[in-house]
Amino acid sequence: YLYTSNGKISGGGSANSVSNFLINSLAGSLTSIVTAPAGPYAVGNNTRPMSVTVDPTGRFVYTGNYGAAKVSGFSLNSANGTLTPVTGATFAVSTNPTQLLIVEE
């Protein structure tokens, strides 16, 4: 699966969301998993997610939300690539994150 963060630093408005795609392993083509009217996964107003990462277990996806100085978490359904917001998994950080890195212990 491929996940994209849909946020803008400037230029008016922002998507404030995460989109996901199925990767065709033979051709490299992408197919959108979440389509209208459901749309991409909302992160929150004016959050401007700038990065997205998957944890090493493949169970969770996190976004670095530049506009809100927060990190949001989603559980990942490995069978179909869909995301579900994790209750209580939005964390304040000291600055506006532009990159995320998960390091295994």
Contacts in CASP RR format, 6 or more apart in sequence:
PFRMAT RR
TARGET T0000
AUTHOR 0000-0000-0000
METHOD contacts of the structure
MODEL  1
YLYTSNGKISGGGSANSVSNFLINSLAGSLTSIVTAPAGPYAVGNNTRPM
SVTVDPTGRFVYTGNYGAAKVSGFSLNSANGTLTPVTGATFAVSTNPTQL
LIVEE
1 20 0 8 1.000
1 21 0 8 1.000
1 22 0 8 1.000
1 23 0 8 1.000
1 33 0 8 1.000
1 76 0 8 1.000
1 81 0 8 1.000
2 20 0 8 1.000
2 21 0 8 1.000
2 23 0 8 1.000
2 30 0 8 1.000
3 18 0 8 1.000
3 19 0 8 1.000
3 20 0 8 1.000
3 21 0 8 1.000
3 52 0 8 1.000
3 54 0 8 1.000
3 61 0 8 1.000
3 83 0 8 1.000
4 18 0 8 1.000
4 19 0 8 1.000
4 20 0 8 1.000
4 21 0 8 1.000
4 52 0 8 1.000
5 18 0 8 1.000
5 49 0 8 1.000
5 50 0 8 1.000
5 51 0 8 1.000
5 52 0 8 1.000
5 63 0 8 1.000
5 64 0 8 1.000
6 14 0 8 1.000
6 15 0 8 1.000
6 16 0 8 1.000
6 17 0 8 1.000
6 18 0 8 1.000
6 19 0 8 1.000
6 40 0 8 1.000
6 49 0 8 1.000
7 14 0 8 1.000
7 15 0 8 1.000
7 16 0 8 1.000
7 17 0 8 1.000
7 48 0 8 1.000
7 49 0 8 1.000
7 50 0 8 1.000
7 66 0 8 1.000
8 14 0 8 1.000
8 15 0 8 1.000
8 48 0 8 1.000
9 48 0 8 1.000
9 50 0 8 1.000
9 66 0 8 1.000
14 46 0 8 1.000
14 47 0 8 1.000
14 48 0 8 1.000
15 40 0 8 1.000
16 42 0 8 1.000
16 43 0 8 1.000
16 44 0 8 1.000
16 45 0 8 1.000
16 46 0 8 1.000
16 47 0 8 1.000
16 48 0 8 1.000
16 49 0 8 1.000
17 39 0 8 1.000
17 40 0 8 1.000
17 41 0 8 1.000
17 42 0 8 1.000
17 43 0 8 1.000
17 49 0 8 1.000
18 40 0 8 1.000
18 41 0 8 1.000
18 43 0 8 1.000
18 49 0 8 1.000
18 52 0 8 1.000
18 61 0 8 1.000
18 63 0 8 1.000
18 74 0 8 1.000
18 83 0 8 1.000
19 32 0 8 1.000
19 34 0 8 1.000
19 39 0 8 1.000
19 40 0 8 1.000
19 41 0 8 1.000
20 32 0 8 1.000
20 33 0 8 1.000
20 34 0 8 1.000
20 40 0 8 1.000
20 41 0 8 1.000
20 81 0 8 1.000
20 82 0 8 1.000
20 83 0 8 1.000
21 30 0 8 1.000
21 31 0 8 1.000
21 32 0 8 1.000
21 33 0 8 1.000
22 30 0 8 1.000
22 31 0 8 1.000
22 33 0 8 1.000
22 81 0 8 1.000
23 29 0 8 1.000
23 30 0 8 1.000
24 30 0 8 1.000
24 31 0 8 1.000
33 80 0 8 1.000
33 81 0 8 1.000
33 82 0 8 1.000
34 40 0 8 1.000
34 41 0 8 1.000
34 82 0 8 1.000
41 74 0 8 1.000
41 83 0 8 1.000
41 85 0 8 1.000
43 49 0 8 1.000
43 63 0 8 1.000
43 65 0 8 1.000
43 72 0 8 1.000
44 65 0 8 1.000
44 68 0 8 1.000
46 67 0 8 1.000
46 68 0 8 1.000
47 63 0 8 1.000
47 65 0 8 1.000
47 66 0 8 1.000
47 67 0 8 1.000
47 68 0 8 1.000
47 70 0 8 1.000
47 72 0 8 1.000
48 65 0 8 1.000
48 66 0 8 1.000
48 67 0 8 1.000
48 68 0 8 1.000
49 63 0 8 1.000
49 64 0 8 1.000
49 65 0 8 1.000
49 66 0 8 1.000
49 72 0 8 1.000
50 64 0 8 1.000
50 65 0 8 1.000
50 66 0 8 1.000
50 97 0 8 1.000
50 98 0 8 1.000
50 99 0 8 1.000
51 63 0 8 1.000
51 64 0 8 1.000
51 97 0 8 1.000
51 98 0 8 1.000
51 99 0 8 1.000
51 100 0 8 1.000
52 61 0 8 1.000
52 62 0 8 1.000
52 63 0 8 1.000
52 64 0 8 1.000
52 100 0 8 1.000
53 61 0 8 1.000
53 62 0 8 1.000
53 100 0 8 1.000
53 101 0 8 1.000
53 102 0 8 1.000
54 60 0 8 1.000
54 61 0 8 1.000
54 76 0 8 1.000
54 102 0 8 1.000
55 61 0 8 1.000
55 62 0 8 1.000
55 102 0 8 1.000
56 102 0 8 1.000
56 104 0 8 1.000
58 76 0 8 1.000
58 78 0 8 1.000
59 75 0 8 1.000
59 76 0 8 1.000
59 78 0 8 1.000
60 73 0 8 1.000
60 74 0 8 1.000
60 75 0 8 1.000
60 76 0 8 1.000
60 86 0 8 1.000
61 73 0 8 1.000
61 74 0 8 1.000
61 75 0 8 1.000
61 76 0 8 1.000
61 83 0 8 1.000
62 71 0 8 1.000
62 72 0 8 1.000
62 73 0 8 1.000
62 74 0 8 1.000
62 100 0 8 1.000
62 102 0 8 1.000
63 71 0 8 1.000
63 72 0 8 1.000
63 73 0 8 1.000
63 74 0 8 1.000
63 100 0 8 1.000
64 70 0 8 1.000
64 71 0 8 1.000
64 72 0 8 1.000
64 97 0 8 1.000
64 98 0 8 1.000
64 100 0 8 1.000
65 71 0 8 1.000
65 72 0 8 1.000
65 97 0 8 1.000
66 96 0 8 1.000
66 97 0 8 1.000
66 98 0 8 1.000
67 96 0 8 1.000
69 92 0 8 1.000
69 93 0 8 1.000
69 94 0 8 1.000
69 95 0 8 1.000
69 96 0 8 1.000
69 97 0 8 1.000
70 90 0 8 1.000
70 91 0 8 1.000
70 92 0 8 1.000
70 93 0 8 1.000
71 90 0 8 1.000
71 91 0 8 1.000
71 93 0 8 1.000
71 97 0 8 1.000
71 100 0 8 1.000
72 85 0 8 1.000
72 89 0 8 1.000
72 90 0 8 1.000
73 85 0 8 1.000
73 86 0 8 1.000
73 89 0 8 1.000
73 90 0 8 1.000
74 83 0 8 1.000
74 84 0 8 1.000
74 85 0 8 1.000
74 86 0 8 1.000
74 89 0 8 1.000
75 83 0 8 1.000
75 84 0 8 1.000
75 86 0 8 1.000
76 82 0 8 1.000
76 83 0 8 1.000
77 83 0 8 1.000
77 84 0 8 1.000
END
